[in-house]
């Protein structure tokens, strides 16, 4: 029974893993320990021209995920005039091409795939080209007094169309949490 529970737990952990690639950058002169309160730069974000990002589902999920994540870290949402830092965000979806090539290194030594050119005794390189979409979220945390960037976090991952709404929300929430894991910097 213990082995079965362990196996199920391991499967759930790997099933929940995301392939999001996260980056962050910040102003090293900033004293992040003084930051306690935050507010949004704009009340009505328009994070992208793309309707797949600039829609109510995505905007509300991203905003609520940011607020929930910051609240768990001890930050308090306040009015814009009292905030220690302001938040804004952007999103983009880009068309990308992935090219993969398999070169048969061992072909000259008699090893390789089943197909061989009988005349030249060689194997072709196998190449595949796939088109995909890459989605990116960028969060900027700004100093309201100095009008400077304090911290920027971004995350990118492959966009897969046709997911149920609950899965889209869950993936957005996980992405926001992973991006904001680097705030405040250690």
Backbone as ProteinMPNN parsed JSONL, in Angstrom:
{"seq_chain_A": "XXXXXXXXXXXXXXXXXXXXXXXXXXXXXXXXXXXXXXXXXXXXXXXXXXXXXXXXXXXXXXXXXXXXXXXXXXXXXXXXXXXXXXXXXXXXXXXXXXXXXXXXXXXXXXXXXXXXXXXXXXXXXXXXXXXXXXXXXXXXXXXXXXXXXXXXXXXXXXXXXXXXXXXXXXXXXXXXXXXXXXXXXX", "coords_chain_A": {"N_chain_A": [[0.827, -1.186, 0.0], [1.943, 1.234, 0.802], [3.903, 1.5, -1.158], [2.315, 1.818, -3.412], [1.008, 4.255, -2.864], [3.246, 5.943, -2.842], [4.061, 5.714, -5.512], [1.855, 6.841, -6.839], [2.011, 9.459, -5.83], [4.486, 10.302, -6.906], [3.876, 10.193, -9.649], [1.895, 12.187, -9.757], [3.397, 14.435, -9.065], [5.192, 14.647, -11.252], [3.355, 14.907, -13.308], [2.348, 17.402, -12.816], [4.427, 19.093, -13.357], [5.791, 21.898, -14.982], [7.022, 23.265, -18.015], [7.964, 25.783, -18.056], [10.137, 28.473, -18.694], [11.943, 30.543, -16.72], [12.99, 33.874, -16.039], [14.658, 36.499, -14.298], [15.373, 39.882, -13.372], [16.922, 42.602, -11.69], [17.275, 45.772, -10.001], [20.236, 46.169, -8.433], [20.769, 48.03, -6.471], [18.535, 48.412, -5.018], [16.74, 48.391, -1.991], [15.06, 45.872, -1.029], [13.863, 45.083, 1.297], [12.461, 47.177, 2.364], [10.114, 47.292, 1.003], [6.743, 46.907, 1.329], [4.076, 47.319, 0.636], [1.858, 47.24, -2.211], [0.512, 48.144, -5.442], [-1.509, 48.157, -8.413], [-0.29, 49.435, -11.49], [-2.0, 50.254, -13.526], [-5.518, 50.271, -13.51], [-7.115, 48.989, -15.349], [-5.741, 46.769, -17.085], [-4.255, 46.356, -20.274], [-2.731, 44.046, -21.534], [-1.775, 43.107, -23.962], [-1.97, 43.1, -27.558], [-2.989, 40.863, -28.598], [-5.847, 38.902, -28.691], [-6.089, 36.518, -27.363], [-4.639, 36.824, -25.08], [-5.394, 39.279, -24.084], [-7.976, 39.068, -22.721], [-10.852, 38.578, -20.601], [-10.697, 36.224, -18.99], [-7.923, 35.482, -18.928], [-6.729, 37.901, -18.029], [-7.979, 38.337, -15.495], [-7.25, 35.993, -14.158], [-4.426, 36.133, -14.12], [-4.008, 38.531, -12.672], [-5.276, 37.939, -10.177], [-3.722, 35.763, -9.411], [-1.181, 36.932, -9.119], [-1.707, 38.72, -7.011], [-2.48, 36.908, -4.99], [-0.119, 35.396, -4.712], [1.731, 37.392, -3.903], [0.498, 38.195, -1.525], [0.809, 35.881, 0.043], [3.488, 36.106, 0.491], [3.622, 38.138, 2.236], [3.182, 40.751, 1.414], [1.128, 43.661, 1.082], [-1.79, 44.706, -0.51], [-2.611, 47.956, -1.542], [-3.796, 51.375, -1.847], [-2.918, 53.267, -4.779], [-1.483, 55.629, -4.239], [-0.264, 55.114, -1.813], [1.416, 52.991, -2.14], [4.393, 51.007, -2.008], [5.557, 49.858, -4.18], [4.715, 49.52, -7.666], [2.824, 47.499, -9.926], [2.891, 46.144, -13.17], [1.973, 44.363, -16.156], [2.727, 42.342, -19.076], [1.974, 40.507, -22.054], [2.681, 38.044, -24.585], [2.377, 36.206, -27.628], [4.179, 34.206, -29.707], [5.015, 33.002, -32.972], [6.908, 30.152, -33.567], [9.618, 28.134, -34.843], [10.738, 24.866, -34.727], [13.53, 22.987, -35.307], [14.742, 19.826, -35.75], [17.394, 17.601, -36.024], [18.692, 14.494, -36.876], [21.66, 13.031, -37.0], [23.369, 10.344, -38.255], [25.843, 9.238, -36.636], [27.241, 6.833, -36.349], [26.927, 5.548, -38.764], [28.964, 5.226, -40.837], [30.332, 3.089, -39.786], [28.836, 0.869, -40.014], [26.656, 0.761, -38.35], [23.359, 1.831, -37.506], [20.207, 3.078, -38.782], [17.53, 1.097, -40.222], [17.27, 1.693, -42.892], [19.264, 1.978, -45.738], [21.116, 3.455, -48.352], [21.56, 1.587, -51.111], [23.389, 1.992, -53.192], [25.301, 4.012, -52.478], [25.845, 3.202, -49.959], [25.028, 4.596, -47.702], [23.348, 6.558, -45.17], [20.465, 8.609, -44.881], [20.292, 11.88, -43.357], [18.025, 12.51, -40.768], [15.509, 14.798, -40.519], [13.31, 17.0, -38.842], [10.795, 19.443, -38.925], [8.939, 21.547, -36.979], [6.169, 23.616, -36.27], [5.335, 25.918, -33.733], [3.744, 27.645, -30.981], [4.879, 30.153, -28.776], [4.338, 31.343, -25.613], [4.635, 34.249, -23.582], [4.962, 35.8, -20.429], [5.413, 38.867, -18.781], [6.411, 40.599, -15.925], [6.593, 43.714, -14.429], [7.937, 45.477, -11.75], [7.663, 48.502, -10.268], [9.186, 51.545, -9.073], [7.314, 53.918, -7.524], [7.963, 56.551, -6.812], [10.525, 57.247, -7.853], [10.184, 56.54, -10.464], [11.321, 54.287, -11.722], [12.484, 51.056, -12.802], [12.264, 48.373, -10.629], [12.277, 45.572, -10.429], [12.122, 42.844, -12.679], [10.375, 40.144, -13.94], [10.065, 37.238, -15.947], [8.45, 34.72, -17.904], [8.382, 31.935, -20.097], [6.731, 29.659, -22.251], [5.583, 26.836, -24.161], [2.62, 27.239, -26.043], [-0.39, 25.583, -25.943], [-3.157, 24.922, -27.748], [-6.742, 24.739, -27.231], [-7.194, 23.784, -24.634], [-9.028, 22.937, -21.652], [-10.886, 25.393, -19.733], [-10.4, 25.331, -16.939], [-7.901, 24.109, -16.826], [-6.329, 25.951, -18.194], [-6.453, 28.127, -16.426], [-5.199, 26.968, -14.178], [-2.615, 26.47, -15.219], [-1.787, 29.095, -15.824], [-1.774, 30.201, -13.243], [0.227, 28.611, -11.987], [2.388, 29.383, -13.574], [2.62, 32.143, -12.984], [3.249, 31.944, -10.248], [5.75, 30.642, -10.391], [7.265, 32.543, -11.778], [7.177, 34.725, -10.016], [8.507, 33.632, -7.896], [11.091, 34.443, -7.699], [10.98, 36.895, -6.519], [10.92, 38.78, -3.547], [14.355, 39.361, -4.557], [16.957, 37.266, -3.291]], "CA_chain_A": [[0.0, 0.0, 0.0], [2.857, 2.366, 0.864], [4.547, 1.617, -2.476], [1.306, 2.332, -4.343], [0.841, 5.678, -2.551], [4.462, 6.622, -3.29], [4.031, 5.755, -6.966], [0.846, 7.826, -7.229], [2.553, 10.774, -5.508], [5.523, 10.618, -7.895], [3.201, 10.478, -10.912], [1.241, 13.488, -9.641], [4.429, 15.477, -9.084], [5.68, 14.822, -12.614], [2.253, 15.371, -14.154], [2.146, 18.814, -12.553], [5.606, 19.889, -13.706], [5.655, 22.765, -16.136], [8.302, 23.478, -18.704], [8.158, 27.226, -18.164], [11.503, 28.981, -18.508], [11.786, 31.78, -15.961], [14.149, 34.76, -15.902], [14.36, 37.754, -13.62], [16.458, 40.852, -13.291], [16.532, 43.639, -10.744], [18.228, 46.829, -9.701], [20.945, 45.72, -7.232], [20.827, 49.097, -5.469], [17.239, 48.489, -4.343], [16.552, 47.759, -0.685], [13.77, 45.209, -1.141], [13.276, 44.884, 2.626], [11.582, 48.31, 2.665], [8.88, 47.147, 0.239], [5.701, 46.219, 2.099], [2.766, 47.484, 0.016], [1.885, 47.312, -3.665], [-0.719, 48.455, -6.152], [-1.361, 48.012, -9.859], [-0.021, 50.682, -12.19], [-3.246, 50.578, -14.224], [-6.645, 49.472, -13.043], [-7.601, 48.169, -16.462], [-4.592, 46.367, -17.894], [-4.385, 45.837, -21.626], [-1.378, 43.514, -21.591], [-1.348, 42.676, -25.277], [-2.907, 43.302, -28.662], [-3.505, 39.531, -28.92], [-7.092, 38.668, -27.946], [-5.953, 35.331, -26.509], [-4.077, 37.298, -23.817], [-6.182, 40.424, -23.64], [-9.372, 38.698, -22.495], [-11.181, 38.624, -19.174], [-10.225, 35.023, -18.296], [-6.476, 35.572, -18.702], [-6.413, 39.071, -17.21], [-8.39, 38.151, -14.096], [-6.453, 34.906, -13.574], [-3.076, 36.641, -13.87], [-4.06, 39.51, -11.573], [-5.575, 37.279, -8.898], [-2.564, 34.921, -9.064], [-0.133, 37.838, -8.631], [-2.108, 39.202, -5.689], [-2.421, 35.783, -4.055], [1.293, 35.066, -4.484], [2.34, 38.454, -3.098], [-0.093, 38.148, -0.177], [1.448, 34.794, 0.799], [4.841, 36.552, 0.828], [3.523, 39.185, 3.24], [2.937, 42.071, 0.837], [-0.257, 44.097, 1.258], [-2.305, 45.562, -1.577], [-3.078, 49.233, -1.012], [-4.067, 52.377, -2.878], [-1.744, 53.623, -5.576], [-0.72, 56.717, -3.622], [0.421, 54.617, -0.615], [2.152, 51.776, -2.489], [5.856, 51.038, -2.074], [5.889, 49.525, -5.562], [3.593, 49.342, -8.582], [2.971, 46.319, -10.783], [2.249, 46.081, -14.476], [2.365, 43.117, -16.836], [2.565, 42.255, -20.52], [1.974, 39.148, -22.566], [2.889, 37.907, -26.029], [2.401, 34.857, -28.204], [4.99, 34.259, -30.923], [5.147, 31.802, -33.792], [8.289, 29.663, -33.555], [9.902, 26.923, -35.617], [11.707, 23.977, -34.081], [14.157, 22.083, -36.268], [15.521, 18.772, -35.105], [18.103, 16.796, -37.008], [19.393, 13.331, -36.318], [22.756, 12.623, -37.861], [23.781, 9.002, -37.849], [27.282, 9.272, -36.431], [27.832, 5.502, -36.479], [26.618, 4.975, -40.069], [30.133, 4.739, -41.582], [30.873, 1.892, -39.154], [27.922, -0.247, -40.183], [25.535, 0.849, -37.418], [22.419, 2.892, -37.854], [18.819, 2.681, -38.97], [17.314, -0.011, -41.15], [17.367, 2.144, -44.274], [20.573, 2.339, -46.304], [21.151, 3.613, -49.792], [22.417, 0.464, -51.557], [24.418, 2.426, -54.124], [26.355, 4.735, -51.783], [25.976, 2.591, -48.637], [24.935, 5.681, -46.728], [22.034, 6.8, -44.59], [20.117, 10.031, -44.901], [20.026, 12.548, -42.089], [16.594, 12.638, -40.537], [15.225, 16.129, -39.991], [11.898, 17.337, -38.721], [10.534, 20.846, -38.659], [7.601, 21.72, -36.424], [5.792, 24.985, -35.935], [4.648, 25.978, -32.457], [3.59, 28.989, -30.442], [5.516, 30.362, -27.483], [3.713, 32.421, -24.862], [5.508, 34.897, -22.608], [4.416, 36.76, -19.473], [6.443, 39.735, -18.208], [5.947, 41.421, -14.823], [7.485, 44.803, -14.031], [7.662, 46.1, -10.459], [8.191, 49.845, -10.464], [9.271, 52.477, -7.95], [6.405, 55.005, -7.88], [8.559, 57.869, -6.566], [11.644, 57.5, -8.761], [9.774, 56.142, -11.817], [12.33, 53.374, -12.24], [12.193, 49.636, -12.715], [12.916, 47.719, -9.491], [12.407, 44.138, -10.654], [11.389, 42.308, -13.833], [10.341, 38.692, -14.037], [9.375, 36.775, -17.153], [8.376, 33.278, -18.092], [7.956, 31.536, -21.439], [6.417, 28.24, -22.411], [4.834, 26.522, -25.366], [1.174, 27.404, -25.929], [-1.133, 24.467, -26.534], [-4.538, 25.366, -27.941], [-7.841, 23.822, -26.98], [-7.219, 23.287, -23.259], [-10.204, 23.377, -20.892], [-10.71, 26.633, -18.982], [-9.802, 25.042, -15.632], [-6.473, 23.819, -17.035], [-5.695, 27.232, -18.547], [-6.323, 28.876, -15.174], [-4.187, 26.312, -13.35], [-1.297, 26.704, -15.826], [-1.439, 30.505, -15.619], [-1.459, 30.371, -11.816], [1.543, 28.005, -11.766], [3.389, 30.219, -14.25], [2.803, 33.352, -12.178], [3.959, 31.563, -9.018], [7.155, 30.365, -10.712], [7.927, 33.796, -12.129], [7.312, 35.554, -8.809], [9.332, 32.953, -6.886], [12.333, 35.206, -7.603], [10.747, 38.211, -5.902], [12.085, 39.651, -3.744], [15.599, 38.608, -4.724], [17.659, 36.917, -2.026]], "C_chain_A": [[0.878, 1.26, 0.0], [3.53, 2.6, -0.488], [3.584, 2.226, -3.49], [1.094, 3.828, -4.121], [2.047, 6.484, -3.028], [4.473, 6.772, -4.801], [3.03, 6.797, -7.454], [1.361, 9.24, -6.964], [3.602, 11.206, -6.527], [4.891, 10.962, -9.237], [2.517, 11.842, -10.884], [2.249, 14.626, -9.687], [4.905, 15.721, -10.509], [4.59, 15.296, -13.552], [2.044, 16.866, -13.983], [3.308, 19.69, -12.955], [5.362, 20.679, -14.977], [7.026, 22.959, -16.749], [8.616, 24.955, -18.85], [9.606, 27.598, -17.867], [11.395, 30.376, -17.913], [13.109, 32.543, -15.918], [13.72, 35.94, -15.045], [15.613, 38.602, -13.524], [15.987, 41.959, -12.357], [17.653, 44.647, -10.577], [18.941, 46.444, -8.395], [21.037, 46.78, -6.133], [19.542, 49.185, -4.649], [17.27, 47.755, -3.009], [15.147, 47.142, -0.674], [13.1, 44.997, 0.214], [12.334, 46.03, 3.008], [10.235, 48.201, 1.955], [7.876, 46.311, 1.026], [4.348, 46.247, 1.394], [2.912, 47.625, -1.495], [0.514, 47.74, -4.19], [-0.45, 48.217, -7.635], [-1.142, 49.387, -10.476], [-1.285, 51.174, -12.884], [-4.351, 49.694, -13.674], [-7.17, 48.552, -14.131], [-6.429, 47.861, -17.38], [-5.032, 45.984, -19.302], [-3.005, 45.289, -21.967], [-0.875, 43.141, -22.974], [-2.381, 43.086, -26.313], [-3.575, 41.975, -29.035], [-4.737, 39.237, -28.054], [-7.02, 37.419, -27.071], [-5.325, 35.684, -25.165], [-4.959, 38.39, -23.236], [-7.674, 40.041, -23.572], [-9.599, 38.572, -20.994], [-10.651, 37.421, -18.398], [-8.748, 35.147, -17.947], [-6.148, 36.724, -17.765], [-6.797, 38.857, -15.747], [-7.589, 37.048, -13.42], [-5.051, 35.384, -13.228], [-3.089, 37.594, -12.682], [-4.308, 38.839, -10.23], [-4.412, 36.386, -8.461], [-1.417, 35.762, -8.525], [-0.473, 38.281, -7.211], [-2.033, 38.096, -4.638], [-0.977, 35.432, -3.705], [1.963, 36.116, -3.611], [1.783, 38.465, -1.674], [0.531, 37.038, 0.658], [2.874, 35.152, 1.2], [4.827, 37.715, 1.814], [3.322, 40.589, 2.708], [1.448, 42.382, 0.921], [-0.652, 45.007, 0.101], [-2.914, 46.809, -0.949], [-3.428, 50.162, -2.17], [-2.78, 52.786, -3.566], [-0.877, 54.691, -4.927], [0.049, 56.278, -2.384], [1.339, 53.426, -0.904], [3.661, 52.008, -2.509], [6.353, 50.662, -3.466], [4.612, 49.296, -6.347], [3.883, 48.166, -9.502], [2.25, 46.557, -12.105], [2.73, 44.806, -15.159], [2.026, 43.187, -18.317], [2.554, 40.784, -20.916], [2.158, 39.15, -24.067], [2.809, 36.438, -26.41], [3.108, 34.97, -29.545], [4.933, 32.929, -31.665], [6.625, 31.415, -33.812], [8.403, 28.43, -34.44], [10.987, 26.146, -34.902], [12.231, 23.014, -35.146], [15.006, 21.087, -35.497], [16.132, 17.898, -36.19], [18.808, 15.654, -36.297], [20.414, 12.891, -37.348], [23.245, 11.27, -37.36], [25.304, 8.918, -37.804], [27.93, 7.911, -36.716], [27.606, 4.871, -37.845], [27.862, 4.489, -40.826], [30.703, 3.438, -41.017], [29.918, 0.711, -39.231], [26.758, -0.251, -39.215], [24.581, 1.935, -37.888], [21.02, 2.358, -38.006], [18.725, 1.561, -39.976], [17.499, 0.42, -42.598], [18.803, 2.506, -44.637], [20.41, 2.5, -47.801], [22.082, 2.523, -50.332], [23.55, 0.908, -52.483], [25.591, 3.081, -53.402], [26.643, 4.157, -50.411], [25.967, 3.684, -47.552], [23.503, 5.802, -46.228], [21.718, 8.283, -44.684], [20.031, 10.584, -43.479], [18.515, 12.691, -41.952], [16.369, 14.006, -39.898], [13.72, 16.317, -39.895], [11.794, 18.814, -38.365], [9.101, 20.943, -38.152], [7.392, 23.189, -36.084], [5.055, 24.945, -34.603], [4.543, 27.428, -32.015], [4.198, 29.045, -29.049], [4.865, 31.565, -26.811], [4.662, 32.952, -23.808], [4.696, 35.845, -21.736], [5.579, 37.547, -18.891], [5.796, 40.58, -17.12], [7.006, 42.456, -14.496], [7.007, 45.357, -12.7], [8.406, 47.426, -10.46], [8.219, 50.644, -9.169], [8.387, 53.676, -8.299], [7.006, 56.4, -7.699], [9.635, 58.201, -7.609], [11.312, 57.18, -10.221], [10.842, 55.277, -12.484], [11.863, 51.93, -12.052], [12.97, 49.033, -11.546], [13.247, 46.263, -9.798], [11.595, 43.752, -11.884], [11.507, 40.792, -13.805], [9.584, 38.283, -15.279], [9.41, 35.26, -17.198], [7.825, 32.978, -19.471], [7.733, 30.04, -21.477], [5.656, 28.057, -23.714], [3.341, 26.648, -25.096], [0.508, 26.235, -26.641], [-2.604, 24.859, -26.561], [-5.53, 24.282, -27.507], [-7.894, 23.217, -25.59], [-8.502, 23.746, -22.573], [-9.873, 24.601, -20.032], [-10.029, 26.399, -17.636], [-8.301, 24.783, -15.763], [-5.704, 25.086, -17.396], [-5.462, 28.047, -17.284], [-5.216, 28.285, -14.298], [-2.781, 26.572, -13.894], [-0.856, 28.159, -15.667], [-1.021, 30.759, -14.177], [-0.079, 29.806, -11.494], [2.646, 28.861, -12.385], [3.678, 31.483, -13.458], [3.595, 33.041, -10.916], [5.44, 31.318, -9.286], [7.912, 31.636, -11.066], [8.182, 34.625, -10.88], [8.094, 34.872, -7.691], [10.658, 33.699, -6.69], [12.172, 36.589, -7.016], [10.362, 38.039, -4.455], [13.349, 38.809, -3.878], [16.267, 38.367, -3.373], [18.899, 37.739, -1.822]], "O_chain_A": [[0.594, 2.226, -0.709], [3.707, 3.74, -0.916], [3.978, 3.043, -4.322], [1.008, 4.589, -5.085], [1.889, 7.583, -3.558], [4.846, 7.823, -5.322], [3.323, 7.552, -8.381], [1.167, 10.129, -7.793], [3.603, 12.357, -6.964], [5.313, 11.913, -9.896], [2.552, 12.574, -11.873], [1.983, 15.668, -10.285], [5.012, 16.871, -10.937], [4.875, 16.02, -14.506], [1.603, 17.534, -14.918], [3.199, 20.915, -12.902], [4.786, 20.165, -15.935], [8.051, 22.831, -16.08], [9.444, 25.338, -19.678], [10.213, 27.102, -16.917], [10.826, 31.28, -18.524], [14.186, 31.961, -15.783], [12.554, 36.336, -15.063], [16.74, 38.111, -13.585], [14.789, 42.22, -12.249], [18.802, 44.415, -10.953], [18.299, 46.401, -7.346], [21.351, 46.456, -4.987], [19.471, 49.952, -3.689], [17.767, 46.633, -2.917], [14.169, 47.815, -0.348], [11.894, 44.757, 0.274], [11.492, 45.862, 3.891], [9.309, 48.946, 2.275], [8.134, 45.151, 1.347], [3.558, 45.313, 1.531], [3.946, 48.067, -1.996], [-0.491, 47.701, -3.48], [0.7, 48.092, -8.055], [-1.731, 50.377, -10.043], [-1.604, 52.362, -12.84], [-4.141, 48.511, -13.405], [-7.623, 47.444, -13.843], [-6.157, 48.596, -18.329], [-6.074, 45.354, -19.483], [-2.201, 45.967, -22.606], [0.316, 42.886, -23.153], [-3.529, 43.382, -25.979], [-4.605, 41.964, -29.709], [-4.67, 39.317, -26.828], [-7.807, 37.276, -26.136], [-5.462, 34.925, -24.206], [-5.232, 38.413, -22.036], [-8.51, 40.615, -24.27], [-8.649, 38.472, -20.218], [-10.2, 37.575, -17.263], [-8.362, 34.94, -16.797], [-5.382, 36.557, -16.816], [-6.01, 39.17, -14.853], [-7.279, 37.15, -12.233], [-4.54, 35.072, -12.152], [-2.26, 37.469, -11.78], [-3.624, 39.138, -9.251], [-4.145, 36.265, -7.265], [-0.748, 35.355, -7.576], [0.371, 38.225, -6.317], [-1.572, 38.329, -3.521], [-0.654, 35.2, -2.541], [2.688, 35.772, -2.677], [2.522, 38.717, -0.722], [0.761, 37.222, 1.853], [3.417, 34.572, 2.14], [5.882, 38.225, 2.191], [3.296, 41.539, 3.492], [0.611, 41.484, 0.841], [0.059, 45.957, -0.227], [-3.637, 46.732, 0.044], [-3.362, 49.768, -3.334], [-1.691, 52.665, -3.004], [0.346, 54.654, -5.057], [0.939, 57.002, -1.938], [1.977, 52.909, 0.013], [4.144, 53.047, -2.958], [7.429, 51.087, -3.887], [3.574, 48.932, -5.795], [5.038, 47.875, -9.816], [1.146, 47.101, -12.142], [3.759, 44.24, -14.79], [1.176, 43.964, -18.753], [3.066, 39.929, -20.193], [1.837, 40.127, -24.744], [3.131, 35.551, -25.619], [2.69, 35.735, -30.415], [4.817, 31.867, -31.053], [7.489, 32.259, -34.047], [7.409, 27.771, -34.743], [12.021, 26.695, -34.521], [11.457, 22.316, -35.801], [15.869, 21.458, -34.702], [15.463, 17.509, -37.147], [19.434, 15.837, -35.254], [20.062, 12.434, -38.435], [23.501, 11.093, -36.169], [25.959, 8.578, -38.789], [29.033, 7.846, -37.258], [28.056, 3.747, -38.071], [27.81, 3.41, -41.416], [31.474, 2.758, -41.692], [30.145, -0.323, -38.603], [25.941, -1.172, -39.245], [24.984, 2.857, -38.597], [20.672, 1.321, -37.441], [19.738, 1.124, -40.522], [17.849, -0.401, -43.446], [19.467, 3.253, -43.918], [19.654, 1.766, -48.438], [23.277, 2.539, -50.036], [24.582, 0.24, -52.54], [26.746, 2.752, -53.673], [27.597, 4.579, -49.758], [26.781, 3.683, -46.628], [22.575, 5.223, -46.795], [22.615, 9.119, -44.577], [19.738, 9.859, -42.529], [17.82, 12.966, -42.93], [16.963, 14.33, -38.869], [12.961, 15.857, -40.748], [12.601, 19.351, -37.606], [8.167, 20.481, -38.807], [8.312, 23.895, -35.671], [4.246, 24.049, -34.364], [5.165, 28.319, -32.594], [4.054, 28.119, -28.251], [4.844, 32.664, -27.364], [5.414, 32.187, -23.203], [3.855, 36.596, -22.229], [6.611, 36.972, -18.546], [4.76, 41.206, -17.348], [8.175, 42.122, -14.308], [5.829, 45.67, -12.533], [9.624, 47.468, -10.631], [7.388, 50.447, -8.283], [8.671, 54.383, -9.265], [6.588, 57.338, -8.378], [9.65, 59.295, -8.173], [12.085, 57.518, -11.117], [11.216, 55.494, -13.636], [10.973, 51.638, -11.253], [14.192, 49.166, -11.477], [14.333, 45.776, -9.482], [10.503, 44.277, -12.102], [12.596, 40.237, -13.665], [8.579, 38.9, -15.633], [10.279, 34.615, -16.611], [6.927, 33.663, -19.961], [8.438, 29.264, -20.833], [5.149, 29.019, -24.291], [2.852, 26.218, -24.051], [0.811, 25.941, -27.798], [-3.214, 25.097, -25.519], [-5.205, 23.097, -27.431], [-8.584, 22.218, -25.388], [-9.013, 24.824, -22.875], [-8.72, 24.813, -19.655], [-9.171, 27.185, -17.234], [-7.521, 25.194, -14.904], [-4.568, 25.276, -16.962], [-4.379, 28.6, -17.097], [-4.396, 29.018, -13.746], [-1.861, 26.861, -13.128], [0.317, 28.426, -15.404], [-0.034, 31.449, -13.92], [0.705, 30.454, -10.8], [3.708, 29.042, -11.789], [4.836, 31.859, -13.277], [4.507, 33.783, -10.552], [6.291, 31.737, -8.501], [9.076, 31.789, -10.694], [9.274, 35.165, -10.7], [8.321, 35.476, -6.643], [11.276, 33.594, -5.631], [13.118, 37.377, -7.01], [9.518, 37.192, -4.161], [13.413, 37.686, -3.379], [16.148, 39.168, -2.446], [19.594, 37.571, -0.82]]}, "name": "protein", "num_of_chains": 1, "seq": "XXXXXXXXXXXXXXXXXXXXXXXXXXXXXXXXXXXXXXXXXXXXXXXXXXXXXXXXXXXXXXXXXXXXXXXXXXXXXXXXXXXXXXXXXXXXXXXXXXXXXXXXXXXXXXXXXXXXXXXXXXXXXXXXXXXXXXXXXXXXXXXXXXXXXXXXXXXXXXXXXXXXXXXXXXXXXXXXXXXXXXXXXX"}
